[in-house]
Each structure stands twice: as structure tokens, then as C-alpha cells.
Amino acid sequence: MRTVNQIVIVSPNLSLNLALKDDRHLYVVYSLCADSLFRLARGGKMLSVDTGELIEALAQLCSAVAHVHDMGVVHRDVKAENVLVSVDGNTLLLADFGLSKRLTRRQRAKCVCGTLQYMAPEVLAEQAYAHAIDWWSLGVLAHRLAFGTMPYAKGQDHKETLTLLLNSRESMEASSQRCRDKDVREFLAACLCFDEDERTLSVSGTMKKVEERAALARLESAQTRVNFIDVFAALSDRDQLEECNGGGKQ
């Protein structure tokens, strides 16, 4: 009989629940999910600030990324395709740890990996990087959920994408400021900060504001929770919601 080492990952916003390892195999247990955020949000669908949908989504994703970092892991591929939605529609779950890496707070990685349009500038520039790259990726995803578009275009490879990103720096900053919700504006600006150290410090404060608003909204709404499956299914008028969030037409 083989010895089994068990690792339990306790977080409501991670799809990875349990990992079992013996001398021959690795067994991974994931949550049963209904769909991916990528499929639900395709076609430029956005989440509303006014109804609390966007704040709730950002709070859940912040919780997932922060938990991963607290475990000494950098995900390296945070994107819509890797966010799953629970069967009941209430919970967003960060998935796919295929590119993740054990990384302490003092260590840095160098491998260029991830998804081009979600890669942080330090990754695209082939510089050493740390956990802050995940916050950049979350900022790109947050922009997509708020405005229905990516903040900048992607190239054929990481070098071309970096050039496009650097050329879009001013337009990105202006884009983040279009959202009329102050907390979302600050969150986008913090995540999409080009300076890695400043990004880490800024995200800490703005993330707390987002999480506190989401927690307060849950208390005020009693038993009613945001159902992301129903929300995306009901979205049919992109221009109307974009105007609601303060973006205007792209």
C-alpha cells in the first residue's frame, strides 16, 4: 500500500480543492463548475457597477489571487478563460494552475509564460518578476468586465505585444479613468501600474475598499447574491451598460 500525502486548499474562490500525491501519481480534485467567465462574457458583455455585479466579481477574484500569493504561489495565467463559475452561479473560481510556480516573497522568476494580452510589462520585457504580475493580469480582466474591451492590443509575440503596450500607455490610463465609480477607477489604475513595486503597494489599499464594499452589499441584500450566470444571460444591450459604467462607446 502506497503512502498518500494530502494537501487541502481552503479558499471559496479556487477551483482546486484537494491534491493527493503518492510515489507514482498526483491526484487533483476540482470543484464542479457550470461554465467559464470567458464563455459567459464573450461578445463584449460587461458587469454593472450600479447593481454591484462588478464589485462582487472583483472582490471574489481579489480573494482568490491574494490566497494563492499567501500560499507562496504565483499563478502566471490569470485570465477570463481560467475563471470558472460555480453551478449555483454565485461564485467565481480561479482555475488552471498549469503555469503556476512556487515563489516566496523574496524570490523572482524569469520564464516568459502566460497569455500575451494578460502578461505584465515586466514579463513581456523578459525581466525578473514576482507575484505582482498576477495583479496586472487581473487588471486587464477587470477592464474587460467593466468596458467589454481589452485595454490594449496583442502582437504576434511578447516583444511585439510589449511595443503595442508601451505605445498604449497614455490611452490605457485615460481608459481606466472613464469608469465613473471611484473605487473601480482606483483599482484599475493600481493593477495596471507599470511600476511593479508601486503596483503591489497600490493594489493592497484599493483591494481592501473593493472587498469591503462587496461585503457590505452582501449584508444589505440579505439572502440575495449575485448570480453571474443569470447576469450574463440577461445582458443584451452593450451600449446601454457601457454608458451606465461611464465608458461611452469605444
C-alpha positions, 0 to 999 in steps of 0.5 A: 500500500502506497503512502498518500500525502494530502494537501487541502486548499481552503479558499471559496474562490479556487477551483482546486480543492484537494491534491493527493500525491503518492510515489507514482501519481498526483491526484487533483480534485476540482470543484464542479463548475457550470461554465467559464467567465470567458464563455459567459462574457464573450461578445463584449458583455460587461458587469454593472457597477450600479447593481454591484455585479462588478464589485462582487466579481472583483472582490471574489477574484481579489480573494482568490489571487491574494490566497494563492500569493499567501500560499507562496504561489504565483499563478502566471495565467490569470485570465477570463478563460481560467475563471470558472463559475460555480453551478449555483452561479454565485461564485467565481473560481480561479482555475488552471494552475498549469503555469503556476510556480512556487515563489516566496516573497523574496524570490523572482522568476524569469520564464516568459509564460502566460497569455500575451494580452494578460502578461505584465510589462515586466514579463513581456520585457523578459525581466525578473518578476514576482507575484505582482504580475498576477495583479496586472493580469487581473487588471486587464480582466477587470477592464474587460468586465467593466468596458467589454474591451481589452485595454490594449492590443496583442502582437504576434509575440511578447516583444511585439505585444510589449511595443503595442503596450508601451505605445498604449500607455497614455490611452490605457490610463485615460481608459481606466479613468472613464469608469465613473465609480471611484473605487473601480477607477482606483483599482484599475489604475493600481493593477495596471501600474507599470511600476511593479513595486508601486503596483503591489503597494497600490493594489493592497489599499484599493483591494481592501475598499473593493472587498469591503464594499462587496461585503457590505452589499452582501449584508444589505441584500440579505439572502440575495447574491449575485448570480453571474450566470443569470447576469450574463444571460440577461445582458443584451444591450452593450451600449446601454451598460457601457454608458451606465459604467461611464465608458461611452462607446469605444 
